[in-house]
Amino acid sequence: MTPRQRLRNIISNQPADHTGFWLGNPHADTWPIYHAFFHTQSEEDLRLKLSDDFRWLPVWDYHHPKNKPLFHIPHKTSHGAAGPFANCKDPHELDDYDWPQVQYVDFQPTLDRLKNAGPFYRASGLWTCFYHNVMDLFGMESYLANMYENPAIVHAVTDRVCQFYYDANEIFFKLAGNLVDGFFFGNDFGTQLDLICGPKQFDEFVMPWFKIFTDQGHRHGHQVILHSCGSIHRVIDRLIAAGVDCLHPLQAKARNMDAITLARDFKGKIAFLGGIDTQQLLVHATPQEIKDDVRRVKSLLGPRLIISPSHEALLPNVPPENVQAMAEAALE
């Protein structure tokens, strides 16, 4: 069974030869440490050595004629800082913003990477992090306050952001065809303890477009994988109802996101990707303790499980020998 077929089967609840594995997407400062330990020269060399089944190949290439980023937020220095719409009350004021344009997206580099991805599962699409983009455009405090005080402006900004992603993904998925296996997109809906906004606001301001995106992925024949860090236990049922096939990264130390609770409440209803704690376990445990925990998570969440870190951006404080132990136990 190829890695591509293995993960497709795991996510669709079909028989697979063994549990899947994804190294994740280590931080730039981490790669040199791992290359030195594993005696590898490239990212692909390391993934092959660890029998990594998953290739994340997102559409990142956006070329604004004035070199502006996708969502330009002048003078922003922190996530909580006020954005350009912090004091906006009238949707007509939004017209003055330099919204991203689909014609500035270059799909070809991603298409080329997909064509050369080999026999591995291909997760792609624009990252489509609309929740974060809207939050940044307002600033966190303004965004949450406007959900109560001026919902019309929140809906207006959300529609502008999401329409761009929808149109760009529509073009990309038509070009990519069956080169893509899964539409993988990310919105961190949770904190360590709970949702960032309440379930009622989640239903009003997040779920309508979220459902549109999951439907879009399925319409093009792709499995849908959601990345959301934090404690999102209270809305996983909504995400399943919206059509999410696989949930990533299972932040193991966040409230109610441990393997026991997820297995009790959602096993058999959705596939899982992640679950091996990066906050404490992978940093401080011994390789044997890592293997024991991987086996524990497999026993709880398998067989619809792809073993991976509970946050994909492995930092330099995660020892390479622990990564090796995680990969070895995943493949047992």
C-alpha positions as a Markdown table, in Angstrom:
| # | Residue | x | y | z |
|---|---|---|---|---|
| 1 | Met | 0.0 | 0.0 | 0.0 |
| 2 | Thr | 1.4 | 3.4 | -0.9 |
| 3 | Pro | 1.5 | 6.2 | 1.7 |
| 4 | Arg | -1.0 | 8.0 | -0.4 |
| 5 | Gln | -3.5 | 5.2 | -0.4 |
| 6 | Arg | -2.8 | 4.5 | 3.3 |
| 7 | Leu | -3.8 | 7.9 | 4.4 |
| 8 | Arg | -6.7 | 8.2 | 2.1 |
| 9 | Asn | -8.0 | 4.9 | 3.6 |
| 10 | Ile | -7.4 | 6.0 | 7.1 |
| 11 | Ile | -9.3 | 9.3 | 6.6 |
| 12 | Ser | -12.2 | 7.6 | 4.8 |
| 13 | Asn | -12.4 | 4.8 | 7.4 |
| 14 | Gln | -11.2 | 2.1 | 5.1 |
| 15 | Pro | -8.7 | -0.7 | 6.0 |
| 16 | Ala | -5.0 | 0.4 | 6.0 |
| 17 | Asp | -1.9 | -1.7 | 6.5 |
| 18 | His | -0.8 | 0.4 | 9.6 |
| 19 | Thr | -1.1 | 3.8 | 11.3 |
| 20 | Gly | 0.0 | 6.8 | 9.3 |
| 21 | Phe | 2.7 | 9.2 | 10.2 |
| 22 | Trp | 3.5 | 12.9 | 9.6 |
| 23 | Leu | 6.6 | 14.6 | 10.9 |
| 24 | Gly | 4.8 | 17.9 | 10.8 |
| 25 | Asn | 6.4 | 21.1 | 9.5 |
| 26 | Pro | 9.4 | 21.8 | 11.8 |
| 27 | His | 10.5 | 25.4 | 12.5 |
| 28 | Ala | 13.3 | 26.7 | 10.3 |
| 29 | Asp | 15.7 | 26.7 | 13.2 |
| 30 | Thr | 14.9 | 23.0 | 13.9 |
| 31 | Trp | 15.9 | 21.6 | 10.5 |
| 32 | Pro | 19.7 | 21.9 | 10.8 |
| 33 | Ile | 19.5 | 20.1 | 14.2 |
| 34 | Tyr | 17.6 | 17.2 | 12.7 |
| 35 | His | 19.8 | 17.0 | 9.5 |
| 36 | Ala | 22.9 | 16.7 | 11.7 |
| 37 | Phe | 21.3 | 13.9 | 13.8 |
| 38 | Phe | 19.8 | 11.9 | 10.9 |
| 39 | His | 22.6 | 12.6 | 8.4 |
| 40 | Thr | 20.2 | 14.0 | 5.8 |
| 41 | Gln | 20.7 | 16.9 | 3.4 |
| 42 | Ser | 17.1 | 18.0 | 2.5 |
| 43 | Glu | 13.6 | 18.0 | 3.9 |
| 44 | Glu | 12.6 | 15.2 | 1.6 |
| 45 | Asp | 15.6 | 13.1 | 2.6 |
| 46 | Leu | 14.5 | 13.3 | 6.3 |
| 47 | Arg | 10.9 | 12.6 | 5.5 |
| 48 | Leu | 11.9 | 9.5 | 3.6 |
| 49 | Lys | 14.2 | 8.3 | 6.4 |
| 50 | Leu | 11.3 | 8.6 | 8.9 |
| 51 | Ser | 8.7 | 7.0 | 6.6 |
| 52 | Asp | 6.6 | 10.1 | 6.5 |
| 53 | Asp | 3.4 | 9.5 | 4.6 |
| 54 | Phe | 2.1 | 13.1 | 4.3 |
| 55 | Arg | 3.2 | 16.0 | 2.1 |
| 56 | Trp | 1.8 | 19.5 | 2.9 |
| 57 | Leu | 2.0 | 21.6 | -0.3 |
| 58 | Pro | -0.1 | 24.7 | 0.2 |
| 59 | Val | -0.5 | 27.6 | -2.1 |
| 60 | Trp | 1.6 | 30.4 | -0.6 |
| 61 | Asp | 2.7 | 32.4 | -3.7 |
| 62 | Tyr | 1.1 | 35.8 | -3.7 |
| 63 | His | 2.7 | 38.6 | -5.6 |
| 64 | His | 1.1 | 42.0 | -5.1 |
| 65 | Pro | 2.5 | 44.7 | -7.5 |
| 66 | Lys | 3.5 | 46.8 | -4.4 |
| 67 | Asn | 4.8 | 43.7 | -2.5 |
| 68 | Lys | 2.0 | 43.9 | 0.0 |
| 69 | Pro | 1.2 | 40.7 | 1.9 |
| 70 | Leu | -2.1 | 38.9 | 1.4 |
| 71 | Phe | -3.9 | 41.0 | 4.1 |
| 72 | His | -1.9 | 44.2 | 4.6 |
| 73 | Ile | -2.2 | 45.5 | 8.1 |
| 74 | Pro | -0.1 | 48.6 | 8.5 |
| 75 | His | 1.8 | 49.2 | 11.8 |
| 76 | Lys | 0.6 | 46.0 | 13.4 |
| 77 | Thr | 3.1 | 44.8 | 16.0 |
| 78 | Ser | 1.1 | 42.1 | 17.9 |
| 79 | His | -1.9 | 39.8 | 17.5 |
| 80 | Gly | -4.0 | 41.8 | 19.8 |
| 81 | Ala | -3.1 | 45.2 | 18.2 |
| 82 | Ala | -5.9 | 47.2 | 16.6 |
| 83 | Gly | -6.3 | 46.6 | 12.9 |
| 84 | Pro | -7.5 | 48.9 | 10.1 |
| 85 | Phe | -11.2 | 48.2 | 10.9 |
| 86 | Ala | -10.9 | 48.5 | 14.7 |
| 87 | Asn | -13.2 | 51.6 | 14.6 |
| 88 | Cys | -15.1 | 50.9 | 11.4 |
| 89 | Lys | -18.9 | 51.1 | 11.7 |
| 90 | Asp | -20.1 | 51.3 | 8.1 |
| 91 | Pro | -19.5 | 48.5 | 5.6 |
| 92 | His | -19.1 | 51.1 | 2.9 |
| 93 | Glu | -15.8 | 52.1 | 4.5 |
| 94 | Leu | -14.4 | 48.7 | 3.5 |
| 95 | Asp | -14.1 | 49.7 | -0.1 |
| 96 | Asp | -11.0 | 51.8 | 0.6 |
| 97 | Tyr | -9.0 | 48.8 | 1.8 |
| 98 | Asp | -6.6 | 47.1 | -0.7 |
| 99 | Trp | -8.2 | 43.7 | -0.7 |
| 100 | Pro | -6.2 | 40.7 | -2.0 |
| 101 | Gln | -6.9 | 39.9 | -5.7 |
| 102 | Val | -7.0 | 36.4 | -7.1 |
| 103 | Gln | -4.9 | 37.5 | -10.2 |
| 104 | Tyr | -2.0 | 38.0 | -7.9 |
| 105 | Val | -1.9 | 34.4 | -6.8 |
| 106 | Asp | 0.7 | 32.3 | -8.6 |
| 107 | Phe | -0.6 | 28.7 | -8.6 |
| 108 | Gln | 2.2 | 27.2 | -10.7 |
| 109 | Pro | 4.8 | 26.6 | -8.1 |
| 110 | Thr | 2.4 | 24.5 | -6.0 |
| 111 | Leu | 1.2 | 22.7 | -9.1 |
| 112 | Asp | 4.8 | 21.8 | -9.9 |
| 113 | Arg | 5.4 | 20.6 | -6.4 |
| 114 | Leu | 2.3 | 18.4 | -6.6 |
| 115 | Lys | 3.3 | 16.9 | -9.9 |
| 116 | Asn | 6.6 | 15.8 | -8.3 |
| 117 | Ala | 5.2 | 14.7 | -4.9 |
| 118 | Gly | 5.7 | 11.0 | -5.5 |
| 119 | Pro | 3.5 | 8.3 | -3.9 |
| 120 | Phe | 2.6 | 10.4 | -0.9 |
| 121 | Tyr | -0.6 | 11.9 | 0.4 |
| 122 | Arg | -0.9 | 15.5 | -1.0 |
| 123 | Ala | -2.6 | 18.1 | 1.3 |
| 124 | Ser | -3.0 | 21.4 | -0.4 |
| 125 | Gly | -5.2 | 24.5 | -1.2 |
| 126 | Leu | -4.8 | 28.0 | 0.2 |
| 127 | Trp | -4.4 | 28.0 | 4.0 |
| 128 | Thr | -7.7 | 29.8 | 4.2 |
| 129 | Cys | -7.2 | 31.1 | 7.7 |
| 130 | Phe | -10.2 | 33.5 | 7.5 |
| 131 | Tyr | -10.8 | 33.6 | 11.2 |
| 132 | His | -7.3 | 34.9 | 11.9 |
| 133 | Asn | -7.4 | 37.3 | 9.0 |
| 134 | Val | -10.7 | 38.9 | 10.2 |
| 135 | Met | -9.4 | 39.0 | 13.7 |
| 136 | Asp | -6.3 | 40.8 | 12.6 |
| 137 | Leu | -8.2 | 43.2 | 10.4 |
| 138 | Phe | -10.2 | 44.3 | 13.5 |
| 139 | Gly | -7.8 | 43.5 | 16.3 |
| 140 | Met | -8.9 | 40.8 | 18.7 |
| 141 | Glu | -10.7 | 43.0 | 21.1 |
| 142 | Ser | -12.6 | 44.9 | 18.4 |
| 143 | Tyr | -13.4 | 41.8 | 16.6 |
| 144 | Leu | -15.0 | 40.1 | 19.6 |
| 145 | Ala | -16.8 | 43.3 | 20.7 |
| 146 | Asn | -18.2 | 43.9 | 17.3 |
| 147 | Met | -19.8 | 40.4 | 17.3 |
| 148 | Tyr | -22.2 | 41.9 | 19.9 |
| 149 | Glu | -22.2 | 45.6 | 19.1 |
| 150 | Asn | -22.0 | 45.7 | 15.3 |
| 151 | Pro | -22.5 | 42.2 | 13.8 |
| 152 | Ala | -23.1 | 43.6 | 10.3 |
| 153 | Ile | -19.6 | 44.9 | 10.0 |
| 154 | Val | -18.1 | 41.6 | 11.1 |
| 155 | His | -20.2 | 39.8 | 8.5 |
| 156 | Ala | -19.1 | 42.3 | 5.9 |
| 157 | Val | -15.4 | 41.8 | 6.6 |
| 158 | Thr | -15.8 | 38.0 | 6.8 |
| 159 | Asp | -17.5 | 37.9 | 3.5 |
| 160 | Arg | -14.7 | 39.9 | 1.8 |
| 161 | Val | -12.0 | 37.7 | 3.2 |
| 162 | Cys | -13.7 | 34.5 | 2.5 |
| 163 | Gln | -14.8 | 35.3 | -1.0 |
| 164 | Phe | -11.2 | 35.8 | -1.9 |
| 165 | Tyr | -10.2 | 32.4 | -0.5 |
| 166 | Tyr | -13.2 | 30.7 | -2.1 |
| 167 | Asp | -12.5 | 32.2 | -5.6 |
| 168 | Ala | -8.7 | 31.4 | -5.4 |
| 169 | Asn | -9.3 | 27.8 | -4.2 |
| 170 | Glu | -11.9 | 27.3 | -6.9 |
| 171 | Ile | -9.3 | 28.2 | -9.6 |
| 172 | Phe | -6.6 | 26.1 | -7.9 |
| 173 | Phe | -8.7 | 23.0 | -7.4 |
| 174 | Lys | -9.8 | 23.0 | -11.0 |
| 175 | Leu | -6.2 | 23.3 | -12.2 |
| 176 | Ala | -4.9 | 20.7 | -9.7 |
| 177 | Gly | -7.5 | 18.0 | -10.2 |
| 178 | Asn | -6.6 | 14.7 | -8.8 |
| 179 | Leu | -3.1 | 15.8 | -7.9 |
| 180 | Val | -4.6 | 16.8 | -4.5 |
| 181 | Asp | -5.9 | 14.3 | -2.0 |
| 182 | Gly | -6.9 | 16.6 | 0.9 |
| 183 | Phe | -8.0 | 20.2 | 1.3 |
| 184 | Phe | -6.0 | 21.2 | 4.4 |
| 185 | Phe | -6.8 | 24.5 | 5.9 |
| 186 | Gly | -6.2 | 26.2 | 9.3 |
| 187 | Asn | -8.0 | 28.3 | 11.8 |
| 188 | Asp | -7.0 | 28.2 | 15.4 |
| 189 | Phe | -10.4 | 28.4 | 17.1 |
| 190 | Gly | -9.2 | 27.6 | 20.7 |
| 191 | Thr | -7.0 | 28.7 | 23.5 |
| 192 | Gln | -5.4 | 26.4 | 26.0 |
| 193 | Leu | -8.7 | 26.4 | 28.0 |
| 194 | Asp | -11.6 | 27.0 | 25.6 |
| 195 | Leu | -12.9 | 28.6 | 22.4 |
| 196 | Ile | -11.8 | 32.2 | 21.6 |
| 197 | Cys | -15.4 | 33.2 | 21.0 |
| 198 | Gly | -18.6 | 31.6 | 22.4 |
| 199 | Pro | -20.4 | 28.7 | 20.6 |
| 200 | Lys | -23.3 | 31.1 | 19.7 |
| 201 | Gln | -20.9 | 33.5 | 18.0 |
| 202 | Phe | -19.0 | 30.6 | 16.4 |
| 203 | Asp | -22.3 | 29.5 | 14.8 |
| 204 | Glu | -23.1 | 32.9 | 13.5 |
| 205 | Phe | -19.7 | 34.2 | 12.3 |
| 206 | Val | -17.6 | 31.2 | 11.6 |
| 207 | Met | -19.7 | 28.2 | 10.6 |
| 208 | Pro | -21.5 | 29.6 | 7.5 |
| 209 | Trp | -18.3 | 30.1 | 5.5 |
| 210 | Phe | -16.7 | 27.1 | 7.2 |
| 211 | Lys | -19.4 | 24.9 | 5.7 |
| 212 | Ile | -19.0 | 26.5 | 2.3 |
| 213 | Phe | -15.3 | 25.7 | 2.4 |
| 214 | Thr | -15.8 | 22.1 | 3.4 |
| 215 | Asp | -18.4 | 21.7 | 0.7 |
| 216 | Gln | -16.0 | 23.2 | -1.8 |
| 217 | Gly | -13.3 | 20.7 | -1.0 |
| 218 | His | -15.7 | 17.8 | -1.2 |
| 219 | Arg | -17.2 | 19.0 | -4.5 |
| 220 | His | -13.7 | 18.8 | -6.0 |
| 221 | Gly | -13.3 | 15.3 | -4.7 |
| 222 | His | -10.9 | 16.1 | -1.8 |
| 223 | Gln | -11.0 | 15.0 | 1.8 |
| 224 | Val | -11.2 | 17.9 | 4.2 |
| 225 | Ile | -8.6 | 18.3 | 7.0 |
| 226 | Leu | -9.0 | 21.1 | 9.5 |
| 227 | His | -6.1 | 22.5 | 11.5 |
| 228 | Ser | -7.2 | 24.1 | 14.7 |
| 229 | Cys | -5.0 | 24.5 | 17.8 |
| 230 | Gly | -6.4 | 24.9 | 21.2 |
| 231 | Ser | -9.4 | 23.5 | 23.1 |
| 232 | Ile | -12.1 | 23.2 | 20.5 |
| 233 | His | -14.0 | 20.2 | 22.1 |
| 234 | Arg | -17.2 | 22.2 | 22.4 |
| 235 | Val | -17.5 | 22.6 | 18.6 |
| 236 | Ile | -16.1 | 19.4 | 17.2 |
| 237 | Asp | -19.6 | 18.0 | 16.8 |
| 238 | Arg | -20.4 | 21.1 | 14.6 |
| 239 | Leu | -17.2 | 20.5 | 12.6 |
| 240 | Ile | -18.1 | 16.9 | 12.0 |
| 241 | Ala | -21.6 | 17.9 | 10.9 |
| 242 | Ala | -20.1 | 20.5 | 8.5 |
| 243 | Gly | -18.2 | 17.7 | 6.8 |
| 244 | Val | -14.7 | 17.7 | 8.2 |
| 245 | Asp | -13.1 | 14.4 | 7.6 |
| 246 | Cys | -10.0 | 14.7 | 9.7 |
| 247 | Leu | -9.0 | 16.9 | 12.6 |
| 248 | His | -5.5 | 18.3 | 13.3 |
| 249 | Pro | -3.4 | 18.7 | 15.5 |
| 250 | Leu | -5.1 | 17.5 | 18.7 |
| 251 | Gln | -3.4 | 19.8 | 21.2 |
| 252 | Ala | -3.0 | 17.2 | 23.9 |
| 253 | Lys | -2.6 | 19.5 | 26.9 |
| 254 | Ala | -5.5 | 21.8 | 26.0 |
| 255 | Arg | -8.7 | 21.2 | 27.9 |
| 256 | Asn | -10.6 | 18.2 | 26.8 |
| 257 | Met | -8.3 | 17.6 | 23.8 |
| 258 | Asp | -6.6 | 14.5 | 25.3 |
| 259 | Ala | -6.8 | 11.2 | 23.6 |
| 260 | Ile | -9.1 | 9.6 | 26.2 |
| 261 | Thr | -11.7 | 12.4 | 25.9 |
| 262 | Leu | -11.5 | 12.6 | 22.1 |
| 263 | Ala | -11.9 | 8.8 | 21.8 |
| 264 | Arg | -14.9 | 8.8 | 24.2 |
| 265 | Asp | -16.8 | 11.5 | 22.4 |
| 266 | Phe | -15.8 | 11.4 | 18.7 |
| 267 | Lys | -14.1 | 8.1 | 17.8 |
| 268 | Gly | -15.6 | 6.6 | 14.7 |
| 269 | Lys | -17.0 | 10.0 | 13.6 |
| 270 | Ile | -13.9 | 11.6 | 12.4 |
| 271 | Ala | -10.2 | 10.8 | 11.6 |
| 272 | Phe | -7.4 | 12.2 | 13.8 |
| 273 | Leu | -4.1 | 13.7 | 12.8 |
| 274 | Gly | -1.6 | 14.5 | 15.6 |
| 275 | Gly | -2.0 | 14.0 | 19.3 |
| 276 | Ile | 1.6 | 13.5 | 20.5 |
| 277 | Asp | 2.2 | 16.3 | 23.0 |
| 278 | Thr | 4.8 | 19.0 | 22.0 |
| 279 | Gln | 4.3 | 21.1 | 25.1 |
| 280 | Gln | 5.9 | 18.6 | 27.6 |
| 281 | Leu | 6.2 | 15.1 | 26.3 |
| 282 | Leu | 8.3 | 15.5 | 23.2 |
| 283 | Val | 10.4 | 18.1 | 24.9 |
| 284 | His | 11.2 | 16.3 | 28.1 |
| 285 | Ala | 10.4 | 12.6 | 27.9 |
| 286 | Thr | 12.8 | 9.8 | 27.1 |
| 287 | Pro | 12.5 | 8.0 | 23.7 |
| 288 | Gln | 11.0 | 5.0 | 25.5 |
| 289 | Glu | 8.4 | 7.2 | 27.1 |
| 290 | Ile | 7.6 | 8.7 | 23.7 |
| 291 | Lys | 7.1 | 5.2 | 22.2 |
| 292 | Asp | 4.8 | 4.3 | 25.1 |
| 293 | Asp | 2.7 | 7.3 | 24.6 |
| 294 | Val | 2.4 | 6.8 | 20.9 |
| 295 | Arg | 1.2 | 3.3 | 21.6 |
| 296 | Arg | -1.3 | 4.6 | 24.1 |
| 297 | Val | -2.7 | 7.2 | 21.6 |
| 298 | Lys | -2.9 | 4.5 | 18.9 |
| 299 | Ser | -4.8 | 2.2 | 21.2 |
| 300 | Leu | -7.3 | 5.0 | 22.0 |
| 301 | Leu | -7.7 | 6.8 | 18.7 |
| 302 | Gly | -6.8 | 4.2 | 16.1 |
| 303 | Pro | -7.3 | 3.0 | 13.5 |
| 304 | Arg | -8.5 | 6.3 | 12.0 |
| 305 | Leu | -5.3 | 7.9 | 13.1 |
| 306 | Ile | -2.2 | 9.6 | 11.7 |
| 307 | Ile | 0.4 | 10.0 | 14.3 |
| 308 | Ser | 2.0 | 13.4 | 14.4 |
| 309 | Pro | 3.1 | 16.1 | 16.9 |
| 310 | Ser | 0.3 | 18.1 | 18.6 |
| 311 | His | 1.7 | 21.2 | 16.9 |
| 312 | Glu | 3.3 | 20.8 | 13.5 |
| 313 | Ala | 6.0 | 23.5 | 13.9 |
| 314 | Leu | 8.4 | 21.4 | 16.0 |
| 315 | Leu | 10.7 | 23.8 | 17.8 |
| 316 | Pro | 14.5 | 23.2 | 18.4 |
| 317 | Asn | 13.7 | 22.1 | 22.0 |
| 318 | Val | 12.3 | 18.8 | 20.7 |
| 319 | Pro | 15.2 | 16.4 | 20.6 |
| 320 | Pro | 15.7 | 14.5 | 17.3 |
| 321 | Glu | 15.9 | 11.2 | 19.2 |
| 322 | Asn | 12.4 | 11.8 | 20.4 |
| 323 | Val | 11.2 | 12.4 | 16.9 |
| 324 | Gln | 12.8 | 9.2 | 15.8 |
| 325 | Ala | 11.1 | 7.3 | 18.6 |
| 326 | Met | 7.7 | 8.8 | 17.6 |
| 327 | Ala | 8.2 | 7.8 | 14.0 |
| 328 | Glu | 9.3 | 4.3 | 14.9 |
| 329 | Ala | 6.3 | 3.6 | 17.3 |
| 330 | Ala | 3.9 | 5.0 | 14.7 |
| 331 | Leu | 5.0 | 2.4 | 12.2 |
| 332 | Glu | 4.9 | -0.6 | 14.5 |
